[in-house]
Amino acid sequence: MALDNKKIIVIGDRDGIPGQAIEECLKGTTAEVVFSSTECFV
């Protein structure tokens, strides 16, 4: 996969896909999540 062995910054959206959900999708890879946040974009 293109994300294997990469460092990832996850920024989720409160009204869309939260950061924790994106992190769960990355668990099958060897990507390292170095920062994860769920923000509210208004």
PDB file of N, CA, C and O in Angstrom:
ATOM      1  N   MET A   1       0.844  -1.183   0.000  1.00  0.00           N
ATOM      2  CA  MET A   1       0.000   0.000   0.000  1.00  0.00           C
ATOM      3  C   MET A   1       0.886   1.242   0.000  1.00  0.00           C
ATOM      4  O   MET A   1       2.012   1.207   0.496  1.00  0.00           O
ATOM      5  N   ALA A   2       0.382   2.322  -0.550  1.00  0.00           N
ATOM      6  CA  ALA A   2       1.154   3.560  -0.680  1.00  0.00           C
ATOM      7  C   ALA A   2       1.466   4.209   0.674  1.00  0.00           C
ATOM      8  O   ALA A   2       2.390   5.018   0.762  1.00  0.00           O
ATOM      9  N   LEU A   3       0.723   3.877   1.720  1.00  0.00           N
ATOM     10  CA  LEU A   3       0.938   4.510   3.026  1.00  0.00           C
ATOM     11  C   LEU A   3       1.857   3.707   3.944  1.00  0.00           C
ATOM     12  O   LEU A   3       2.187   4.172   5.034  1.00  0.00           O
ATOM     13  N   ASP A   4       2.270   2.529   3.533  1.00  0.00           N
ATOM     14  CA  ASP A   4       3.131   1.709   4.386  1.00  0.00           C
ATOM     15  C   ASP A   4       4.426   2.444   4.718  1.00  0.00           C
ATOM     16  O   ASP A   4       5.055   3.053   3.854  1.00  0.00           O
ATOM     17  N   ASN A   5       4.806   2.371   5.995  1.00  0.00           N
ATOM     18  CA  ASN A   5       6.034   2.969   6.522  1.00  0.00           C
ATOM     19  C   ASN A   5       6.078   4.485   6.395  1.00  0.00           C
ATOM     20  O   ASN A   5       7.156   5.070   6.297  1.00  0.00           O
ATOM     21  N   LYS A   6       4.920   5.118   6.396  1.00  0.00           N
ATOM     22  CA  LYS A   6       4.836   6.585   6.337  1.00  0.00           C
ATOM     23  C   LYS A   6       4.352   7.127   7.674  1.00  0.00           C
ATOM     24  O   LYS A   6       3.714   6.409   8.444  1.00  0.00           O
ATOM     25  N   LYS A   7       4.654   8.390   7.949  1.00  0.00           N
ATOM     26  CA  LYS A   7       4.132   9.086   9.122  1.00  0.00           C
ATOM     27  C   LYS A   7       2.919   9.893   8.663  1.00  0.00           C
ATOM     28  O   LYS A   7       2.988  10.617   7.670  1.00  0.00           O
ATOM     29  N   ILE A   8       1.807   9.764   9.394  1.00  0.00           N
ATOM     30  CA  ILE A   8       0.527  10.320   8.953  1.00  0.00           C
ATOM     31  C   ILE A   8       0.002  11.330   9.965  1.00  0.00           C
ATOM     32  O   ILE A   8       0.082  11.109  11.174  1.00  0.00           O
ATOM     33  N   ILE A   9      -0.534  12.438   9.466  1.00  0.00           N
ATOM     34  CA  ILE A   9      -1.269  13.411  10.268  1.00  0.00           C
ATOM     35  C   ILE A   9      -2.731  13.290   9.850  1.00  0.00           C
ATOM     36  O   ILE A   9      -3.056  13.445   8.673  1.00  0.00           O
ATOM     37  N   VAL A  10      -3.613  13.014  10.812  1.00  0.00           N
ATOM     38  CA  VAL A  10      -5.038  12.818  10.536  1.00  0.00           C
ATOM     39  C   VAL A  10      -5.808  14.015  11.069  1.00  0.00           C
ATOM     40  O   VAL A  10      -5.709  14.353  12.249  1.00  0.00           O
ATOM     41  N   ILE A  11      -6.579  14.656  10.191  1.00  0.00           N
ATOM     42  CA  ILE A  11      -7.465  15.749  10.602  1.00  0.00           C
ATOM     43  C   ILE A  11      -8.865  15.379  10.145  1.00  0.00           C
ATOM     44  O   ILE A  11      -9.173  15.409   8.954  1.00  0.00           O
ATOM     45  N   GLY A  12      -9.704  15.030  11.107  1.00  0.00           N
ATOM     46  CA  GLY A  12     -11.081  14.653  10.811  1.00  0.00           C
ATOM     47  C   GLY A  12     -12.005  15.843  10.961  1.00  0.00           C
ATOM     48  O   GLY A  12     -11.601  16.911  11.421  1.00  0.00           O
ATOM     49  N   ASP A  13     -13.246  15.645  10.568  1.00  0.00           N
ATOM     50  CA  ASP A  13     -14.269  16.688  10.634  1.00  0.00           C
ATOM     51  C   ASP A  13     -15.376  16.241  11.572  1.00  0.00           C
ATOM     52  O   ASP A  13     -15.834  15.101  11.497  1.00  0.00           O
ATOM     53  N   ARG A  14     -15.804  17.127  12.449  1.00  0.00           N
ATOM     54  CA  ARG A  14     -16.830  16.792  13.428  1.00  0.00           C
ATOM     55  C   ARG A  14     -18.133  16.373  12.758  1.00  0.00           C
ATOM     56  O   ARG A  14     -18.787  15.443  13.230  1.00  0.00           O
ATOM     57  N   ASP A  15     -18.526  17.028  11.678  1.00  0.00           N
ATOM     58  CA  ASP A  15     -19.775  16.715  10.986  1.00  0.00           C
ATOM     59  C   ASP A  15     -19.580  15.721   9.849  1.00  0.00           C
ATOM     60  O   ASP A  15     -20.543  15.352   9.178  1.00  0.00           O
ATOM     61  N   GLY A  16     -18.365  15.292   9.631  1.00  0.00           N
ATOM     62  CA  GLY A  16     -18.067  14.333   8.560  1.00  0.00           C
ATOM     63  C   GLY A  16     -17.483  13.073   9.147  1.00  0.00           C
ATOM     64  O   GLY A  16     -18.154  12.355   9.888  1.00  0.00           O
ATOM     65  N   ILE A  17     -16.239  12.801   8.819  1.00  0.00           N
ATOM     66  CA  ILE A  17     -15.557  11.601   9.311  1.00  0.00           C
ATOM     67  C   ILE A  17     -14.598  12.008  10.419  1.00  0.00           C
ATOM     68  O   ILE A  17     -13.649  12.749  10.161  1.00  0.00           O
ATOM     69  N   PRO A  18     -14.821  11.542  11.654  1.00  0.00           N
ATOM     70  CA  PRO A  18     -13.926  11.893  12.756  1.00  0.00           C
ATOM     71  C   PRO A  18     -12.533  11.278  12.591  1.00  0.00           C
ATOM     72  O   PRO A  18     -12.363  10.253  11.932  1.00  0.00           O
ATOM     73  N   GLY A  19     -11.557  11.920  13.197  1.00  0.00           N
ATOM     74  CA  GLY A  19     -10.178  11.458  13.119  1.00  0.00           C
ATOM     75  C   GLY A  19      -9.985  10.038  13.611  1.00  0.00           C
ATOM     76  O   GLY A  19      -9.180   9.295  13.050  1.00  0.00           O
ATOM     77  N   GLN A  20     -10.711   9.646  14.653  1.00  0.00           N
ATOM     78  CA  GLN A  20     -10.571   8.288  15.198  1.00  0.00           C
ATOM     79  C   GLN A  20     -10.995   7.239  14.186  1.00  0.00           C
ATOM     80  O   GLN A  20     -10.413   6.155  14.139  1.00  0.00           O
ATOM     81  N   ALA A  21     -12.005   7.548  13.373  1.00  0.00           N
ATOM     82  CA  ALA A  21     -12.454   6.599  12.349  1.00  0.00           C
ATOM     83  C   ALA A  21     -11.386   6.427  11.267  1.00  0.00           C
ATOM     84  O   ALA A  21     -11.169   5.322  10.770  1.00  0.00           O
ATOM     85  N   ILE A  22     -10.727   7.520  10.909  1.00  0.00           N
ATOM     86  CA  ILE A  22      -9.663   7.447   9.909  1.00  0.00           C
ATOM     87  C   ILE A  22      -8.491   6.636  10.459  1.00  0.00           C
ATOM     88  O   ILE A  22      -7.882   5.847   9.736  1.00  0.00           O
ATOM     89  N   GLU A  23      -8.178   6.836  11.747  1.00  0.00           N
ATOM     90  CA  GLU A  23      -7.107   6.054  12.383  1.00  0.00           C
ATOM     91  C   GLU A  23      -7.414   4.561  12.327  1.00  0.00           C
ATOM     92  O   GLU A  23      -6.522   3.757  12.055  1.00  0.00           O
ATOM     93  N   GLU A  24      -8.657   4.187  12.580  1.00  0.00           N
ATOM     94  CA  GLU A  24      -9.039   2.769  12.538  1.00  0.00           C
ATOM     95  C   GLU A  24      -8.802   2.184  11.155  1.00  0.00           C
ATOM     96  O   GLU A  24      -8.399   1.027  11.036  1.00  0.00           O
ATOM     97  N   CYS A  25      -9.045   2.961  10.115  1.00  0.00           N
ATOM     98  CA  CYS A  25      -8.828   2.484   8.748  1.00  0.00           C
ATOM     99  C   CYS A  25      -7.346   2.264   8.451  1.00  0.00           C
ATOM    100  O   CYS A  25      -7.003   1.466   7.579  1.00  0.00           O
ATOM    101  N   LEU A  26      -6.473   2.958   9.162  1.00  0.00           N
ATOM    102  CA  LEU A  26      -5.033   2.842   8.925  1.00  0.00           C
ATOM    103  C   LEU A  26      -4.385   1.706   9.712  1.00  0.00           C
ATOM    104  O   LEU A  26      -3.199   1.435   9.526  1.00  0.00           O
ATOM    105  N   LYS A  27      -5.134   1.038  10.582  1.00  0.00           N
ATOM    106  CA  LYS A  27      -4.558  -0.005  11.428  1.00  0.00           C
ATOM    107  C   LYS A  27      -4.063  -1.210  10.645  1.00  0.00           C
ATOM    108  O   LYS A  27      -3.226  -1.955  11.155  1.00  0.00           O
ATOM    109  N   GLY A  28      -4.541  -1.431   9.439  1.00  0.00           N
ATOM    110  CA  GLY A  28      -4.088  -2.558   8.641  1.00  0.00           C
ATOM    111  C   GLY A  28      -2.793  -2.279   7.898  1.00  0.00           C
ATOM    112  O   GLY A  28      -2.289  -3.147   7.186  1.00  0.00           O
ATOM    113  N   THR A  29      -2.245  -1.072   8.055  1.00  0.00           N
ATOM    114  CA  THR A  29      -1.006  -0.703   7.370  1.00  0.00           C
ATOM    115  C   THR A  29       0.110  -0.551   8.405  1.00  0.00           C
ATOM    116  O   THR A  29      -0.123  -0.679   9.607  1.00  0.00           O
ATOM    117  N   THR A  30       1.304  -0.282   7.930  1.00  0.00           N
ATOM    118  CA  THR A  30       2.406  -0.012   8.844  1.00  0.00           C
ATOM    119  C   THR A  30       2.626   1.491   9.006  1.00  0.00           C
ATOM    120  O   THR A  30       3.673   1.923   9.488  1.00  0.00           O
ATOM    121  N   ALA A  31       1.625   2.289   8.598  1.00  0.00           N
ATOM    122  CA  ALA A  31       1.705   3.743   8.747  1.00  0.00           C
ATOM    123  C   ALA A  31       1.663   4.107  10.227  1.00  0.00           C
ATOM    124  O   ALA A  31       0.979   3.454  11.016  1.00  0.00           O
ATOM    125  N   GLU A  32       2.397   5.150  10.596  1.00  0.00           N
ATOM    126  CA  GLU A  32       2.436   5.622  11.977  1.00  0.00           C
ATOM    127  C   GLU A  32       1.670   6.945  12.064  1.00  0.00           C
ATOM    128  O   GLU A  32       2.041   7.925  11.417  1.00  0.00           O
ATOM    129  N   VAL A  33       0.600   6.967  12.865  1.00  0.00           N
ATOM    130  CA  VAL A  33      -0.166   8.194  13.069  1.00  0.00           C
ATOM    131  C   VAL A  33       0.563   9.014  14.120  1.00  0.00           C
ATOM    132  O   VAL A  33       0.624   8.616  15.283  1.00  0.00           O
ATOM    133  N   VAL A  34       1.117  10.158  13.721  1.00  0.00           N
ATOM    134  CA  VAL A  34       1.878  10.987  14.643  1.00  0.00           C
ATOM    135  C   VAL A  34       1.014  12.081  15.269  1.00  0.00           C
ATOM    136  O   VAL A  34       1.366  12.632  16.312  1.00  0.00           O
ATOM    137  N   PHE A  35      -0.124  12.397  14.626  1.00  0.00           N
ATOM    138  CA  PHE A  35      -1.053  13.388  15.175  1.00  0.00           C
ATOM    139  C   PHE A  35      -2.440  13.081  14.639  1.00  0.00           C
ATOM    140  O   PHE A  35      -2.613  12.793  13.455  1.00  0.00           O
ATOM    141  N   SER A  36      -3.436  13.147  15.536  1.00  0.00           N
ATOM    142  CA  SER A  36      -4.815  12.923  15.117  1.00  0.00           C
ATOM    143  C   SER A  36      -5.700  13.896  15.863  1.00  0.00           C
ATOM    144  O   SER A  36      -5.562  14.090  17.071  1.00  0.00           O
ATOM    145  N   SER A  37      -6.619  14.509  15.120  1.00  0.00           N
ATOM    146  CA  SER A  37      -7.522  15.485  15.718  1.00  0.00           C
ATOM    147  C   SER A  37      -8.832  15.481  14.945  1.00  0.00           C
ATOM    148  O   SER A  37      -8.867  15.170  13.755  1.00  0.00           O
ATOM    149  N   THR A  38      -9.912  15.834  15.644  1.00  0.00           N
ATOM    150  CA  THR A  38     -11.202  16.055  15.002  1.00  0.00           C
ATOM    151  C   THR A  38     -11.560  17.499  15.212  1.00  0.00           C
ATOM    152  O   THR A  38     -11.671  17.958  16.349  1.00  0.00           O
ATOM    153  N   GLU A  39     -11.742  18.220  14.135  1.00  0.00           N
ATOM    154  CA  GLU A  39     -11.988  19.669  14.192  1.00  0.00           C
ATOM    155  C   GLU A  39     -13.389  19.991  13.704  1.00  0.00           C
ATOM    156  O   GLU A  39     -14.044  19.165  13.068  1.00  0.00           O
ATOM    157  N   CYS A  40     -13.836  21.188  14.003  1.00  0.00           N
ATOM    158  CA  CYS A  40     -15.110  21.709  13.528  1.00  0.00           C
ATOM    159  C   CYS A  40     -14.804  22.825  12.540  1.00  0.00           C
ATOM    160  O   CYS A  40     -14.317  23.889  12.923  1.00  0.00           O
ATOM    161  N   PHE A  41     -15.093  22.576  11.263  1.00  0.00           N
ATOM    162  CA  PHE A  41     -14.837  23.581  10.234  1.00  0.00           C
ATOM    163  C   PHE A  41     -16.145  24.299   9.923  1.00  0.00           C
ATOM    164  O   PHE A  41     -17.086  23.700   9.401  1.00  0.00           O
ATOM    165  N   VAL A  42     -16.193  25.569  10.244  1.00  0.00           N
ATOM    166  CA  VAL A  42     -17.414  26.352  10.019  1.00  0.00           C
ATOM    167  C   VAL A  42     -17.152  27.403   8.970  1.00  0.00           C
ATOM    168  O   VAL A  42     -18.050  28.173   8.630  1.00  0.00           O
TER     169      VAL A  42
END
